Amino acid sequence: MATNYKEELVGVLGYPVAENPTCVMQNAAFEALGLQWRYLTIEVKPDALPEAVRGLRALGFQGFNCTIPHKVAVMALLDEVSPDAALIGAVNTVRREGDRFIGENTDGKGFLRGVREAGFEPRGKSIVVLGAGGAARAITVELALAGAANLIVVNRNIARGQALVDHLNARTSSQARFMAWDKTYHVDETVDGVVNATSIGLYPDLDSTPDVDLSAARSDVLVCDVIPNPPDTRLMQTARSRGFKTLNGLSMLVYQGTLGFEMWTGQPAPEAVMKSALEKAFAA
Ligand SMILES: NC(=O)c1ccc[n+]([C@@H]2O[C@H](COP(=O)([O-])OP(=O)(O)OC[C@H]3O[C@@H](n4cnc5c(N)ncnc54)[C@H](OP(=O)(O)O)[C@@H]3O)[C@@H](O)[C@H]2O)c1
């Protein structure tokens, strides 16, 4: 049989994009499974997005990821957007069905998979989410779709926090409530889970930590961080030292990536390979 040199292409579009680590885990996965696929990290300025997506179609890309600032703008350029990505209002993963590009959002689903693996089932739970940006939006929508009873959105910017809460109350069956974050937020004994969905503590801002007081929290509360780099943020360290169960941001990043891998290739993702490739990259 003749040698096949053709590569199947996927990648991420972002601006800036140089520090996006997803290529490390996707390319490690392709290599581990012996797939002739390649994940490219592509810088696309905002006004070039429509042309870039046309280019990906012409090049036969099997799908792609979108990161800041393209997650919302890309939606108008696709043939279809999944119902939960539409509810979140952002697409981070595009898959191809025939010659149609379909938008999905795997951020919140990756988060959900991580919390369930940590033994936390969101149904009926009361969960505090710090932040109201893109990550918080994906996480709160997926928690609501998974049956969370109460979602408490704590955010510094009042308009943004209130808008997310209004959206959740209008479009999901969870009860959402907004708390302005102008001083220390005290987690009370009714809360089952706390999620930092802000960028506080993200590399290189290693000394920062969300202003939350866990002293009245129940001992069985799960404390989660979305920050993947460093995986062991100050929040994770503090919560762990006080005996709380914790979940760092690496699982969300790995699982949003494994979901993308499976959508694109149709094969089960080599999760351990992907996780260890990312861990090595962050440690370097
Ligand atoms: N693990 C993963 O797979 C994954 C996936 C996606 C994102 N993330 C992480 O999630 C984080 C947030 O990303 P995003 O896309 O949601 O960003 P974003 O849309 O810019 O939102 C940032 C959020 O953080 C809040 N915030 C930032 N600095 C703050 C401060 N000093 N005090 C109080 N609040 C502050 C903002 O509050 P205001 O509204 O008041 O400005 C906003 O709610 C990033 O660190 C990103 O790395 C992780």
The ligand as a Tripos MOL2 file, in Angstrom:
@<TRIPOS>MOLECULE
LIG
   48    52     1     0     0
SMALL
NO_CHARGES

@<TRIPOS>ATOM
      1 N1         -9.5300   25.0010   33.4030 N.am      1 LIG1
      2 C1        -10.0810   25.3020   32.2370 C.2       1 LIG1
      3 O1        -10.2870   24.4660   31.3570 O.2       1 LIG1
      4 C2        -10.5130   26.7070   31.9680 C.ar      1 LIG1
      5 C3        -11.3740   26.9950   30.9040 C.ar      1 LIG1
      6 C4        -11.7590   28.3210   30.6800 C.ar      1 LIG1
      7 C5        -11.2530   29.3130   31.5070 C.ar      1 LIG1
      8 N2        -10.3960   28.9850   32.5270 N.ar      1 LIG1
      9 C6         -9.8720   30.0080   33.4400 C.3       1 LIG1
     10 O2        -10.9520   30.7300   33.9640 O.3       1 LIG1
     11 C7        -10.5180   32.0290   34.3220 C.3       1 LIG1
     12 C8        -11.5670   33.0240   33.9000 C.3       1 LIG1
     13 O3        -11.6610   33.0070   32.4810 O.3       1 LIG1
     14 P1        -12.8640   33.7400   31.7380 P.3       1 LIG1
     15 O4        -12.7710   33.3620   30.3180 O.co2     1 LIG1
     16 O5        -14.1210   33.5580   32.4920 O.co2     1 LIG1
     17 O6        -12.3960   35.2810   31.9030 O.3       1 LIG1
     18 P2        -13.3240   36.5670   31.8480 P.3       1 LIG1
     19 O7        -14.5030   36.3390   30.9600 O.co2     1 LIG1
     20 O8        -12.3950   37.6870   31.5660 O.co2     1 LIG1
     21 O9        -13.8890   36.7130   33.3400 O.3       1 LIG1
     22 C9        -13.0110   36.9710   34.4190 C.3       1 LIG1
     23 C10       -13.7920   36.9310   35.7270 C.3       1 LIG1
     24 O10       -12.8560   37.0740   36.7930 O.3       1 LIG1
     25 C11       -13.2470   38.1840   37.6050 C.3       1 LIG1
     26 N3        -12.0500   38.8320   38.1520 N.ar      1 LIG1
     27 C12       -10.8500   38.9860   37.5410 C.ar      1 LIG1
     28 N4         -9.9850   39.6100   38.3710 N.ar      1 LIG1
     29 C13       -10.6730   39.8680   39.5150 C.ar      1 LIG1
     30 C14       -10.3190   40.4800   40.7540 C.ar      1 LIG1
     31 N5         -9.0870   40.9680   40.9660 N.pl3     1 LIG1
     32 N6        -11.2570   40.5590   41.7230 N.ar      1 LIG1
     33 C15       -12.5030   40.0510   41.5290 C.ar      1 LIG1
     34 N7        -12.8950   39.4590   40.3740 N.ar      1 LIG1
     35 C16       -11.9790   39.3670   39.3830 C.ar      1 LIG1
     36 C17       -13.9990   39.1050   36.6840 C.3       1 LIG1
     37 O11       -14.8330   39.9310   37.4670 O.3       1 LIG1
     38 P3        -15.5020   41.2800   36.8560 P.3       1 LIG1
     39 O12       -16.6870   40.8250   36.0520 O.co2     1 LIG1
     40 O13       -15.8560   42.0270   38.0700 O.co2     1 LIG1
     41 O14       -14.4350   41.9470   36.0210 O.co2     1 LIG1
     42 C18       -14.7960   38.0620   35.8740 C.3       1 LIG1
     43 O15       -15.8990   37.6060   36.6110 O.3       1 LIG1
     44 C19        -9.1470   32.2250   33.6450 C.3       1 LIG1
     45 O16        -8.1680   32.1790   34.6440 O.3       1 LIG1
     46 C20        -9.0060   31.0330   32.7340 C.3       1 LIG1
     47 O17        -7.6680   30.5690   32.7000 O.3       1 LIG1
     48 C21       -10.0420   27.7050   32.7770 C.ar      1 LIG1
@<TRIPOS>BOND
     1     1     2 1
     2     2     3 2
     3     2     4 1
     4     4     5 ar
     5     4    48 ar
     6     5     6 ar
     7     6     7 ar
     8     7     8 ar
     9     8     9 1
    10     8    48 ar
    11     9    10 1
    12     9    46 1
    13    10    11 1
    14    11    12 1
    15    11    44 1
    16    12    13 1
    17    13    14 1
    18    14    15 2
    19    14    16 1
    20    14    17 1
    21    17    18 1
    22    18    19 2
    23    18    20 1
    24    18    21 1
    25    21    22 1
    26    22    23 1
    27    23    24 1
    28    23    42 1
    29    24    25 1
    30    25    26 1
    31    25    36 1
    32    26    27 ar
    33    26    35 ar
    34    27    28 ar
    35    28    29 ar
    36    29    30 ar
    37    29    35 ar
    38    30    31 1
    39    30    32 ar
    40    32    33 ar
    41    33    34 ar
    42    34    35 ar
    43    36    37 1
    44    36    42 1
    45    37    38 1
    46    38    39 2
    47    38    40 1
    48    38    41 1
    49    42    43 1
    50    44    45 1
    51    44    46 1
    52    46    47 1
@<TRIPOS>SUBSTRUCTURE
     1 LIG1         1 GROUP 0 **** ****
